[in-house]
Amino acid sequence: MKRLFRYFTAALARGYLLVAASLLALFGLFDFMEQAGDIGDANYGTGDALLVVALSLPARLLDLSPFIALLGVVYGLGTFVRSQELIAMRAAGVTPLRLAVACGLATAGFFVVLAGVELAARPMYQEAQMLRMTETSRDGVLFSREGIWIEHEGLFVNIESLARGGTPSGIRLYDFGDDTVMDRYLAADRAELGGDGTWSLRGVVEKTYRADGRIDTQRMTAMPWSPPWQQTTALYELPLESLSLAELNAHRRYLAAEDRPDGIYAMEFWRRVFLPASGIVFSLFAAPFVLGVGPRASMGGSVTLGVANALVMFLVQQIGTNAIFLATGSPLIAVALPILAVAGIAWALIRRVNGAPR
């Protein structure tokens, strides 16, 4: 039985690899077509666009992982149907329940591998976004993992983060005079953006360096400030897909502490946490449509039916997640409840197929 399980798992692994390669090639092409619209802006060239797409692919793999797991299981089982090996397994006494459990275990192993990919994928996606922002900027803006740097006539501004609900935080100003000596240093915890282009800096510490060597220090709870650079300079917020699980958790806790809406960050956080469970559940949901194929049934029709039903259920789950969040206001319940519902349906389908005559 162990040898059969290894053989079964290897077939599913080939399905995962084939589906992953196909989907990444397709979505990579779509991403490049999107990036092509920025080619020619400032210093952004074709090589930059290709590099941005390449750095984004690992994060894309993670986001597509439930689909890859679902389609990989259906494809792997389909190969057994086509070669009549599934019928031989059933005749040898291997029940659909045991095959479904094997599918679930194989999918769990797939997500264990992806857990390692997660560690590198999100930083790589951030690097891709920062590269695009830097190369398309016309106003001397540098984007890095240390934040955003803007230079304007001797004034250097560093913004540590824009990800906390779009609020600039960790702001540092270095003002150099004509003699390249720093005249003023200013630090602020965060800034609130006004509609007229002005910023209201919060938690300000300002230091002025005098010619005689003295340093004047002022502390203010709030201070108005007008950025001297062109108002067309775009300050981008990093997309949610580029944030690691720890960063998402930190941002949602920060927004909750500030009594600000944190739904979008909390939803993404719990979606990531339950991503392996979602992939396993949808694989188990699709598997019975192939495991229940009879000796004279159409393999193509059963596989298509399994994929179609699973994709429809996935869309229903997304709609249900948003509806539950609007009704309860709890991101955890909104993400977990639809997955549990699909798990219940998958279990009912597996039991039905398991009790069907061979």
Contacts in CASP RR format, 6 or more apart in sequence:
PFRMAT RR
TARGET T0000
AUTHOR 0000-0000-0000
METHOD contacts of the structure
MODEL  1
MKRLFRYFTAALARGYLLVAASLLALFGLFDFMEQAGDIGDANYGTGDAL
LVVALSLPARLLDLSPFIALLGVVYGLGTFVRSQELIAMRAAGVTPLRLA
VACGLATAGFFVVLAGVELAARPMYQEAQMLRMTETSRDGVLFSREGIWI
EHEGLFVNIESLARGGTPSGIRLYDFGDDTVMDRYLAADRAELGGDGTWS
LRGVVEKTYRADGRIDTQRMTAMPWSPPWQQTTALYELPLESLSLAELNA
HRRYLAAEDRPDGIYAMEFWRRVFLPASGIVFSLFAAPFVLGVGPRASMG
GSVTLGVANALVMFLVQQIGTNAIFLATGSPLIAVALPILAVAGIAWALI
RRVNGAPR
4 89 0 8 1.000
4 94 0 8 1.000
5 102 0 8 1.000
8 80 0 8 1.000
8 99 0 8 1.000
8 102 0 8 1.000
8 106 0 8 1.000
9 102 0 8 1.000
9 105 0 8 1.000
9 106 0 8 1.000
11 76 0 8 1.000
11 79 0 8 1.000
11 80 0 8 1.000
12 72 0 8 1.000
12 73 0 8 1.000
12 76 0 8 1.000
12 77 0 8 1.000
12 103 0 8 1.000
12 106 0 8 1.000
12 107 0 8 1.000
13 106 0 8 1.000
13 110 0 8 1.000
14 76 0 8 1.000
15 71 0 8 1.000
15 72 0 8 1.000
15 75 0 8 1.000
15 76 0 8 1.000
16 68 0 8 1.000
16 69 0 8 1.000
16 72 0 8 1.000
16 110 0 8 1.000
18 72 0 8 1.000
18 75 0 8 1.000
19 67 0 8 1.000
19 68 0 8 1.000
19 71 0 8 1.000
19 72 0 8 1.000
19 75 0 8 1.000
20 61 0 8 1.000
20 64 0 8 1.000
20 68 0 8 1.000
23 64 0 8 1.000
23 67 0 8 1.000
23 68 0 8 1.000
23 71 0 8 1.000
24 57 0 8 1.000
24 60 0 8 1.000
24 61 0 8 1.000
24 64 0 8 1.000
27 60 0 8 1.000
27 64 0 8 1.000
28 53 0 8 1.000
28 56 0 8 1.000
28 57 0 8 1.000
28 60 0 8 1.000
31 52 0 8 1.000
31 53 0 8 1.000
31 56 0 8 1.000
31 60 0 8 1.000
32 49 0 8 1.000
32 50 0 8 1.000
32 53 0 8 1.000
35 49 0 8 1.000
35 52 0 8 1.000
35 53 0 8 1.000
35 132 0 8 1.000
36 49 0 8 1.000
38 44 0 8 1.000
38 49 0 8 1.000
38 132 0 8 1.000
38 136 0 8 1.000
39 45 0 8 1.000
39 46 0 8 1.000
39 48 0 8 1.000
39 49 0 8 1.000
41 135 0 8 1.000
41 136 0 8 1.000
41 138 0 8 1.000
42 135 0 8 1.000
42 136 0 8 1.000
42 137 0 8 1.000
42 138 0 8 1.000
43 135 0 8 1.000
43 136 0 8 1.000
44 132 0 8 1.000
44 135 0 8 1.000
44 136 0 8 1.000
45 135 0 8 1.000
48 131 0 8 1.000
48 132 0 8 1.000
48 135 0 8 1.000
51 128 0 8 1.000
51 131 0 8 1.000
52 128 0 8 1.000
52 129 0 8 1.000
52 131 0 8 1.000
52 132 0 8 1.000
53 128 0 8 1.000
55 124 0 8 1.000
55 125 0 8 1.000
55 127 0 8 1.000
55 128 0 8 1.000
55 131 0 8 1.000
56 124 0 8 1.000
56 125 0 8 1.000
56 128 0 8 1.000
58 117 0 8 1.000
58 120 0 8 1.000
58 121 0 8 1.000
58 124 0 8 1.000
58 125 0 8 1.000
59 121 0 8 1.000
59 122 0 8 1.000
59 124 0 8 1.000
59 125 0 8 1.000
59 241 0 8 1.000
59 242 0 8 1.000
61 68 0 8 1.000
61 114 0 8 1.000
61 117 0 8 1.000
61 121 0 8 1.000
62 114 0 8 1.000
62 117 0 8 1.000
62 118 0 8 1.000
62 121 0 8 1.000
62 275 0 8 1.000
63 241 0 8 1.000
65 110 0 8 1.000
65 111 0 8 1.000
65 114 0 8 1.000
65 275 0 8 1.000
65 279 0 8 1.000
66 275 0 8 1.000
66 278 0 8 1.000
66 279 0 8 1.000
66 282 0 8 1.000
66 314 0 8 1.000
67 314 0 8 1.000
68 110 0 8 1.000
69 107 0 8 1.000
69 110 0 8 1.000
69 111 0 8 1.000
69 279 0 8 1.000
69 280 0 8 1.000
69 282 0 8 1.000
69 283 0 8 1.000
70 279 0 8 1.000
70 282 0 8 1.000
70 283 0 8 1.000
70 285 0 8 1.000
70 286 0 8 1.000
70 307 0 8 1.000
70 310 0 8 1.000
70 311 0 8 1.000
70 314 0 8 1.000
71 307 0 8 1.000
72 283 0 8 1.000
73 103 0 8 1.000
73 104 0 8 1.000
73 106 0 8 1.000
73 107 0 8 1.000
73 283 0 8 1.000
73 286 0 8 1.000
73 287 0 8 1.000
74 286 0 8 1.000
74 287 0 8 1.000
74 289 0 8 1.000
74 290 0 8 1.000
74 303 0 8 1.000
74 306 0 8 1.000
74 307 0 8 1.000
74 310 0 8 1.000
75 303 0 8 1.000
77 86 0 8 1.000
77 99 0 8 1.000
77 103 0 8 1.000
77 287 0 8 1.000
77 290 0 8 1.000
77 291 0 8 1.000
77 303 0 8 1.000
78 86 0 8 1.000
78 290 0 8 1.000
78 299 0 8 1.000
78 303 0 8 1.000
79 85 0 8 1.000
80 86 0 8 1.000
80 89 0 8 1.000
81 87 0 8 1.000
81 290 0 8 1.000
81 293 0 8 1.000
81 299 0 8 1.000
81 302 0 8 1.000
81 303 0 8 1.000
82 299 0 8 1.000
86 99 0 8 1.000
86 290 0 8 1.000
86 291 0 8 1.000
86 293 0 8 1.000
87 294 0 8 1.000
87 295 0 8 1.000
89 99 0 8 1.000
90 96 0 8 1.000
90 358 0 8 1.000
91 358 0 8 1.000
95 354 0 8 1.000
96 288 0 8 1.000
96 291 0 8 1.000
96 292 0 8 1.000
96 350 0 8 1.000
96 353 0 8 1.000
96 354 0 8 1.000
96 355 0 8 1.000
96 356 0 8 1.000
97 350 0 8 1.000
97 351 0 8 1.000
97 354 0 8 1.000
99 287 0 8 1.000
99 291 0 8 1.000
100 284 0 8 1.000
100 287 0 8 1.000
100 288 0 8 1.000
100 291 0 8 1.000
100 350 0 8 1.000
100 353 0 8 1.000
100 354 0 8 1.000
103 283 0 8 1.000
103 284 0 8 1.000
103 287 0 8 1.000
104 280 0 8 1.000
104 283 0 8 1.000
104 284 0 8 1.000
107 279 0 8 1.000
107 280 0 8 1.000
107 283 0 8 1.000
108 276 0 8 1.000
108 280 0 8 1.000
111 275 0 8 1.000
111 276 0 8 1.000
111 279 0 8 1.000
111 280 0 8 1.000
114 276 0 8 1.000
118 244 0 8 1.000
118 245 0 8 1.000
122 241 0 8 1.000
122 242 0 8 1.000
122 243 0 8 1.000
122 244 0 8 1.000
122 247 0 8 1.000
123 145 0 8 1.000
123 244 0 8 1.000
125 239 0 8 1.000
125 241 0 8 1.000
125 242 0 8 1.000
126 145 0 8 1.000
126 238 0 8 1.000
126 242 0 8 1.000
126 243 0 8 1.000
127 145 0 8 1.000
128 242 0 8 1.000
129 143 0 8 1.000
129 236 0 8 1.000
129 238 0 8 1.000
129 239 0 8 1.000
129 242 0 8 1.000
130 143 0 8 1.000
130 144 0 8 1.000
130 145 0 8 1.000
131 143 0 8 1.000
133 141 0 8 1.000
133 143 0 8 1.000
133 234 0 8 1.000
133 236 0 8 1.000
134 141 0 8 1.000
134 142 0 8 1.000
134 143 0 8 1.000
134 144 0 8 1.000
137 143 0 8 1.000
137 233 0 8 1.000
137 234 0 8 1.000
139 150 0 8 1.000
139 152 0 8 1.000
139 229 0 8 1.000
139 230 0 8 1.000
139 232 0 8 1.000
139 233 0 8 1.000
140 150 0 8 1.000
140 151 0 8 1.000
141 148 0 8 1.000
141 149 0 8 1.000
141 150 0 8 1.000
141 233 0 8 1.000
142 148 0 8 1.000
142 149 0 8 1.000
142 150 0 8 1.000
142 151 0 8 1.000
143 149 0 8 1.000
143 236 0 8 1.000
146 158 0 8 1.000
146 160 0 8 1.000
147 158 0 8 1.000
147 159 0 8 1.000
147 160 0 8 1.000
147 161 0 8 1.000
148 157 0 8 1.000
148 158 0 8 1.000
148 159 0 8 1.000
148 162 0 8 1.000
148 235 0 8 1.000
149 156 0 8 1.000
149 157 0 8 1.000
149 158 0 8 1.000
150 156 0 8 1.000
150 157 0 8 1.000
150 159 0 8 1.000
150 229 0 8 1.000
150 233 0 8 1.000
151 157 0 8 1.000
152 228 0 8 1.000
152 229 0 8 1.000
153 228 0 8 1.000
154 175 0 8 1.000
154 176 0 8 1.000
154 177 0 8 1.000
155 173 0 8 1.000
155 174 0 8 1.000
155 175 0 8 1.000
155 176 0 8 1.000
155 228 0 8 1.000
156 173 0 8 1.000
156 174 0 8 1.000
156 175 0 8 1.000
156 176 0 8 1.000
157 171 0 8 1.000
157 172 0 8 1.000
157 173 0 8 1.000
157 174 0 8 1.000
157 227 0 8 1.000
158 170 0 8 1.000
158 171 0 8 1.000
158 172 0 8 1.000
158 173 0 8 1.000
158 174 0 8 1.000
159 168 0 8 1.000
159 169 0 8 1.000
159 170 0 8 1.000
159 171 0 8 1.000
159 235 0 8 1.000
160 169 0 8 1.000
160 170 0 8 1.000
160 171 0 8 1.000
160 172 0 8 1.000
161 168 0 8 1.000
161 169 0 8 1.000
161 170 0 8 1.000
162 168 0 8 1.000
162 169 0 8 1.000
162 235 0 8 1.000
162 236 0 8 1.000
162 237 0 8 1.000
162 238 0 8 1.000
163 237 0 8 1.000
163 238 0 8 1.000
163 243 0 8 1.000
163 247 0 8 1.000
163 251 0 8 1.000
164 190 0 8 1.000
164 251 0 8 1.000
164 254 0 8 1.000
164 255 0 8 1.000
165 237 0 8 1.000
165 251 0 8 1.000
165 255 0 8 1.000
165 260 0 8 1.000
165 265 0 8 1.000
166 237 0 8 1.000
167 190 0 8 1.000
167 191 0 8 1.000
167 192 0 8 1.000
167 193 0 8 1.000
168 190 0 8 1.000
168 191 0 8 1.000
168 193 0 8 1.000
168 199 0 8 1.000
168 235 0 8 1.000
169 189 0 8 1.000
169 190 0 8 1.000
169 191 0 8 1.000
170 187 0 8 1.000
170 188 0 8 1.000
170 189 0 8 1.000
170 190 0 8 1.000
171 186 0 8 1.000
171 187 0 8 1.000
171 188 0 8 1.000
171 189 0 8 1.000
171 190 0 8 1.000
171 191 0 8 1.000
171 201 0 8 1.000
172 185 0 8 1.000
172 186 0 8 1.000
172 187 0 8 1.000
173 184 0 8 1.000
173 185 0 8 1.000
173 186 0 8 1.000
173 187 0 8 1.000
174 182 0 8 1.000
174 184 0 8 1.000
174 185 0 8 1.000
175 182 0 8 1.000
175 183 0 8 1.000
175 184 0 8 1.000
175 185 0 8 1.000
175 186 0 8 1.000
176 182 0 8 1.000
176 183 0 8 1.000
177 183 0 8 1.000
181 209 0 8 1.000
182 209 0 8 1.000
183 208 0 8 1.000
183 209 0 8 1.000
184 206 0 8 1.000
184 207 0 8 1.000
184 208 0 8 1.000
184 209 0 8 1.000
185 206 0 8 1.000
185 207 0 8 1.000
185 209 0 8 1.000
186 201 0 8 1.000
186 204 0 8 1.000
186 205 0 8 1.000
186 206 0 8 1.000
186 207 0 8 1.000
187 204 0 8 1.000
187 205 0 8 1.000
187 206 0 8 1.000
188 201 0 8 1.000
188 202 0 8 1.000
188 203 0 8 1.000
188 204 0 8 1.000
188 205 0 8 1.000
188 223 0 8 1.000
189 202 0 8 1.000
189 203 0 8 1.000
190 201 0 8 1.000
190 202 0 8 1.000
190 203 0 8 1.000
191 199 0 8 1.000
191 200 0 8 1.000
191 201 0 8 1.000
191 202 0 8 1.000
191 225 0 8 1.000
192 199 0 8 1.000
192 200 0 8 1.000
192 202 0 8 1.000
193 199 0 8 1.000
194 200 0 8 1.000
197 226 0 8 1.000
197 227 0 8 1.000
197 231 0 8 1.000
198 224 0 8 1.000
198 225 0 8 1.000
198 226 0 8 1.000
199 224 0 8 1.000
199 225 0 8 1.000
199 226 0 8 1.000
199 227 0 8 1.000
200 222 0 8 1.000
200 223 0 8 1.000
200 224 0 8 1.000
200 225 0 8 1.000
201 220 0 8 1.000
201 222 0 8 1.000
201 223 0 8 1.000
201 224 0 8 1.000
201 225 0 8 1.000
202 221 0 8 1.000
202 222 0 8 1.000
203 219 0 8 1.000
203 220 0 8 1.000
203 221 0 8 1.000
203 222 0 8 1.000
204 218 0 8 1.000
204 219 0 8 1.000
204 220 0 8 1.000
204 221 0 8 1.000
204 222 0 8 1.000
204 223 0 8 1.000
205 217 0 8 1.000
205 218 0 8 1.000
205 219 0 8 1.000
206 217 0 8 1.000
206 218 0 8 1.000
206 219 0 8 1.000
206 220 0 8 1.000
206 223 0 8 1.000
207 215 0 8 1.000
207 216 0 8 1.000
207 217 0 8 1.000
207 218 0 8 1.000
208 215 0 8 1.000
208 216 0 8 1.000
208 218 0 8 1.000
209 215 0 8 1.000
210 216 0 8 1.000
227 233 0 8 1.000
240 248 0 8 1.000
240 264 0 8 1.000
240 265 0 8 1.000
240 268 0 8 1.000
243 251 0 8 1.000
243 268 0 8 1.000
245 269 0 8 1.000
245 272 0 8 1.000
245 273 0 8 1.000
248 265 0 8 1.000
248 268 0 8 1.000
248 269 0 8 1.000
248 272 0 8 1.000
249 269 0 8 1.000
251 262 0 8 1.000
251 265 0 8 1.000
252 262 0 8 1.000
252 263 0 8 1.000
252 265 0 8 1.000
252 266 0 8 1.000
252 269 0 8 1.000
253 262 0 8 1.000
255 261 0 8 1.000
255 262 0 8 1.000
255 265 0 8 1.000
256 262 0 8 1.000
263 325 0 8 1.000
263 331 0 8 1.000
266 331 0 8 1.000
266 332 0 8 1.000
267 321 0 8 1.000
267 325 0 8 1.000
267 331 0 8 1.000
267 334 0 8 1.000
267 335 0 8 1.000
269 331 0 8 1.000
270 331 0 8 1.000
270 332 0 8 1.000
270 334 0 8 1.000
270 335 0 8 1.000
270 336 0 8 1.000
271 278 0 8 1.000
271 335 0 8 1.000
273 335 0 8 1.000
274 335 0 8 1.000
274 336 0 8 1.000
274 339 0 8 1.000
277 339 0 8 1.000
278 317 0 8 1.000
278 339 0 8 1.000
281 339 0 8 1.000
281 342 0 8 1.000
281 343 0 8 1.000
281 346 0 8 1.000
282 310 0 8 1.000
282 313 0 8 1.000
282 314 0 8 1.000
282 342 0 8 1.000
282 346 0 8 1.000
284 343 0 8 1.000
284 346 0 8 1.000
284 347 0 8 1.000
284 350 0 8 1.000
285 309 0 8 1.000
285 310 0 8 1.000
285 313 0 8 1.000
285 342 0 8 1.000
285 345 0 8 1.000
285 346 0 8 1.000
285 349 0 8 1.000
286 306 0 8 1.000
286 307 0 8 1.000
286 309 0 8 1.000
286 310 0 8 1.000
287 346 0 8 1.000
287 350 0 8 1.000
288 346 0 8 1.000
288 349 0 8 1.000
288 350 0 8 1.000
288 352 0 8 1.000
288 353 0 8 1.000
289 302 0 8 1.000
289 303 0 8 1.000
289 305 0 8 1.000
289 306 0 8 1.000
289 309 0 8 1.000
289 349 0 8 1.000
290 302 0 8 1.000
290 303 0 8 1.000
290 306 0 8 1.000
291 350 0 8 1.000
291 353 0 8 1.000
292 302 0 8 1.000
292 353 0 8 1.000
292 356 0 8 1.000
293 299 0 8 1.000
293 302 0 8 1.000
313 342 0 8 1.000
313 345 0 8 1.000
316 338 0 8 1.000
317 338 0 8 1.000
317 339 0 8 1.000
317 341 0 8 1.000
317 342 0 8 1.000
320 334 0 8 1.000
320 338 0 8 1.000
321 334 0 8 1.000
321 335 0 8 1.000
321 338 0 8 1.000
322 334 0 8 1.000
324 330 0 8 1.000
324 333 0 8 1.000
324 334 0 8 1.000
324 337 0 8 1.000
324 338 0 8 1.000
325 331 0 8 1.000
325 333 0 8 1.000
325 334 0 8 1.000
328 334 0 8 1.000
END
